[in-house]
Amino acid sequence: MKLLRVGRPGEERPALLDRDGITLRDLSGLVADIDGGLLADSAALNRIRAAADAGELPVLDADGARIGPPVARIGKVVCIGLNYHGHAAETGAEPPAEPVVFLKAADTVVGPYDTVLVPRHSVKTDWEVELAVVIGCTARYVGDDEDPLSYVAGYAVAHDVSEREFQIERGGTWDKGKNCETFNPLGPWLVTSDEVPDPQTLGLRLWVNGELKQHGTTADQIFTVAEVVRYVSRFMTLYPGDVINTGTPAGVALGQPEPKPYLRAGDVVEAEVEGLGRQRQEFQPA
């Protein structure tokens, strides 16, 4: 299933993208929202599937309506840095021996077509298309004999917008360059895990002002999605609705020759992950 949320911020309605890839179906008669509670409730998800298969879901007239983040009330956004061989190489970093883990505040998450704000005094705002993993059941100390992907509800496109000066040159951890307002567009859809049999075969692409900048594949990940879920669960508990951004392929501005083409107000970024939809954001001054 492709689940999404439609409406103004704070007023989104749960919806499902029909198999025709065009029609939206209204889920508000079945569920209150798409959040961790729903994703942990297999019976509720099965009711949605059954209603969709039976053609019982009403059409949602969403012409011109905003598409919000596909998950509400996200508890935390866990991010994995330097997780593609190509990206590590372009930044001059050695491939890490263990996953590089950092957090983004949940309030950085916005819809896939929402405006992204370039921070005041920023001169190094950068792009990063990523595969986002959405957790479907509580993952705590996932064992070596367990399948970490069984804890995954689904997948989405994430844009891990980053300010490199704040991240690298201003001291401390990466947090300052990762947590600026609007710095995590997510969606358009949450694609349930049954429709993504192998998350290590997905293509990722990103364009800036129509020019292709990133063109990679999750096959280039240093640590697979399964390895990441297991690893993170040993340092923090993952709850239904939590999101993991699993890293970005080569092609970011940081890895380009001088003068590096960092983002400015007025730029347009489009990002997609194979089978998970496509985002588009206009960048404007904060």
C-alpha positions in Angstrom: 0.0 0.0 0.0 1.0 3.6 -0.6 -0.2 5.6 2.4 -0.2 9.4 2.6 -1.7 12.4 4.4 -3.4 15.2 2.7 -4.3 18.7 3.9 -2.9 21.8 5.6 -0.3 21.4 8.4 -2.0 19.9 11.4 -5.2 19.2 9.5 -4.0 16.3 7.3 -6.5 13.4 6.4 -5.2 9.9 6.0 -5.4 8.6 2.4 -4.3 5.7 0.2 -3.0 6.0 -3.4 -5.1 3.7 -5.6 -3.4 1.1 -7.7 -3.9 3.3 -10.8 -1.3 5.6 -9.3 -3.6 8.7 -9.6 -6.7 8.3 -7.5 -6.6 9.1 -3.8 -8.9 7.1 -1.4 -10.1 8.6 1.8 -9.1 6.5 4.9 -10.7 8.8 7.5 -13.7 6.5 7.9 -11.4 3.7 8.9 -8.5 5.3 10.8 -7.9 8.6 12.5 -4.4 9.1 11.1 -1.3 7.4 9.8 1.0 7.3 12.8 2.9 4.8 14.9 -0.3 3.5 16.5 -1.7 2.5 13.1 1.6 1.1 11.8 1.8 -1.2 14.9 -1.8 -2.4 14.4 -1.8 -5.2 11.9 -5.5 -5.7 12.2 -6.2 -2.0 11.2 -3.8 -2.3 8.3 -5.5 -5.4 7.1 -8.9 -3.6 7.3 -7.5 -0.9 5.0 -6.2 -3.6 2.5 -9.5 -5.4 2.6 -11.5 -2.2 2.0 -9.2 -1.2 -0.9 -9.4 -4.6 -2.5 -13.2 -4.6 -2.2 -13.4 -1.1 -3.7 -15.1 0.3 -0.6 -12.9 3.3 0.0 -14.4 6.7 -1.2 -12.5 8.9 -3.5 -10.7 11.8 -1.8 -11.0 15.0 -3.9 -7.6 16.4 -3.2 -7.2 18.6 -6.3 -4.6 21.2 -5.4 -4.4 20.0 -1.8 -1.1 19.9 0.1 0.5 16.5 0.6 1.9 16.3 4.2 4.5 14.0 5.6 3.2 10.4 5.4 3.6 9.7 9.1 2.2 11.8 11.9 3.7 12.3 15.4 7.1 10.9 14.6 9.0 10.2 17.8 12.5 10.6 16.4 14.5 10.7 13.2 17.6 8.7 13.4 20.2 9.3 10.6 23.1 7.3 9.3 26.1 9.3 8.0 28.6 8.3 5.4 26.7 5.1 4.6 27.5 4.9 0.8 30.9 4.0 -0.5 30.7 6.7 -3.2 29.7 9.4 -0.7 32.5 8.6 1.7 34.9 8.7 -1.2 33.8 12.0 -2.5 34.2 13.6 0.9 37.6 12.1 1.5 36.4 10.0 4.4 37.4 6.4 5.2 34.4 4.1 5.2 33.3 3.9 8.8 33.9 0.7 10.8 30.5 1.1 12.4 27.4 3.1 11.4 27.7 6.9 12.1 24.5 7.7 14.0 23.1 11.1 14.7 19.6 12.5 15.3 17.3 15.1 13.6 14.5 16.6 15.6 11.1 15.3 14.6 10.0 18.9 14.0 12.4 19.2 11.0 10.0 16.9 9.1 7.8 18.6 6.5 5.8 17.5 3.5 7.5 16.5 0.2 6.4 19.6 -1.7 6.7 22.1 1.2 9.0 25.1 1.0 12.5 24.5 2.5 14.0 27.5 4.3 17.6 28.4 3.8 18.9 29.4 7.3 19.9 33.0 8.0 23.6 33.5 7.3 23.9 30.1 5.5 26.3 29.9 2.7 26.6 26.1 2.5 23.1 24.5 2.4 23.4 21.1 0.8 21.1 18.4 -0.6 21.0 14.6 0.3 18.4 12.2 -1.1 17.9 9.3 1.2 15.9 6.1 1.7 13.8 6.5 4.9 12.8 3.5 6.9 9.7 3.7 9.1 9.5 1.5 12.1 6.3 -0.6 12.6 6.9 -2.4 15.9 9.1 -1.8 18.9 12.7 -2.8 18.2 14.9 -3.2 21.2 18.2 -5.2 21.1 17.3 -6.9 17.8 19.2 -10.3 18.0 21.5 -11.8 15.4 18.9 -14.6 14.9 16.1 -12.1 14.1 15.2 -10.5 10.8 15.5 -6.7 11.4 13.3 -6.0 8.4 10.4 -7.6 10.2 10.4 -4.4 12.4 10.0 -2.2 9.3 6.5 -0.9 8.5 7.5 0.7 5.2 9.8 3.1 3.3 9.7 6.6 2.0 11.8 9.3 0.3 13.7 11.6 2.6 15.6 14.7 1.9 18.3 15.2 4.6 18.9 18.9 3.9 22.2 19.9 5.6 24.1 23.1 6.3 27.8 22.2 6.0 29.4 25.2 7.7 27.1 24.7 10.7 27.7 21.0 10.6 31.5 20.8 10.2 33.1 24.2 10.8 31.2 25.6 13.9 32.4 23.1 16.5 30.6 20.4 18.4 28.5 17.7 16.8 26.7 17.6 13.5 23.4 18.7 15.1 23.6 22.4 14.2 23.9 21.7 10.5 21.1 19.1 10.5 18.3 20.5 12.6 17.4 23.7 10.9 13.7 24.4 10.3 12.2 22.4 7.4 15.4 20.3 6.9 13.7 16.9 6.5 11.1 16.7 3.7 9.5 13.3 3.8 7.2 11.5 1.4 5.1 11.7 -0.7 4.0 8.2 0.4 4.8 5.6 3.0 5.1 2.4 0.9 4.4 -0.6 3.0 7.3 -3.1 3.3 5.4 -5.9 1.4 5.8 -3.8 -1.7 9.6 -3.4 -1.2 10.9 -6.9 -1.1 14.5 -5.9 -1.2 15.5 -2.4 0.0 19.0 -2.9 -1.3 18.0 -2.7 -5.0 16.5 0.8 -5.1 17.7 3.7 -7.3 18.0 7.2 -5.9 18.2 10.4 -7.9 18.2 14.1 -7.1 18.1 17.2 -9.4 18.9 20.8 -8.6 17.2 23.3 -11.0 16.6 20.4 -13.4 20.3 19.2 -13.4 20.9 15.6 -12.2 23.2 15.8 -9.2 22.8 12.4 -7.5 22.2 9.1 -9.2 22.9 6.1 -7.0 21.6 2.8 -5.6 21.1 1.4 -2.2 23.3 -1.5 -3.3 26.2 0.9 -2.6 25.3 1.2 1.1 28.1 0.3 3.5 25.7 -0.9 6.1 22.4 -2.4 4.7 19.0 -1.4 6.0 18.8 -4.6 8.0 22.2 -4.0 9.6 21.3 -0.4 10.4 18.0 -1.4 12.1 19.8 -4.0 14.2 22.7 -1.7 15.1 20.6 1.3 16.1 18.3 -0.9 18.2 21.3 -1.8 20.4 21.8 1.9 21.4 18.2 3.2 21.5 14.8 1.7 21.4 13.0 2.2 18.1 9.2 2.7 18.4 6.5 2.5 15.8 6.5 5.6 13.7 10.2 6.4 14.2 12.1 7.1 11.1 15.6 6.2 10.0 17.3 8.1 7.2 19.8 5.5 5.9 22.4 7.8 4.2 22.9 9.5 0.8 24.8 8.4 -2.3 27.6 10.4 -4.0 26.8 13.7 -5.7 26.3 16.2 -2.8 27.6 19.8 -3.1 30.2 19.1 -0.4 31.9 16.6 -2.7 32.1 18.9 -5.8 35.1 20.9 -6.9 35.3 24.6 -5.9 33.3 26.7 -6.1 30.9 24.2 -4.6 27.3 24.7 -5.9 25.5 25.1 -2.6 21.8 25.8 -2.5 20.5 29.4 -2.5 17.0 30.9 -2.2 15.2 30.4 -5.4 16.7 26.9 -6.2 14.4 24.0 -6.8 15.3 20.5 -5.7 13.6 17.3 -6.9 14.4 13.9 -5.3 13.1 10.4 -5.8 13.7 6.8 -4.7 12.6 4.1 -7.1 9.1 3.0 -6.4 8.6 5.4 -3.5 7.6 8.6 -5.3 9.2 12.0 -6.0 9.6 15.2 -4.0 9.9 18.8 -5.1 10.9 21.7 -2.9 11.5 25.4 -3.6 14.1 27.0 -1.3 13.3 30.3 0.2 15.1 32.5 2.8 14.3 31.8 6.5 
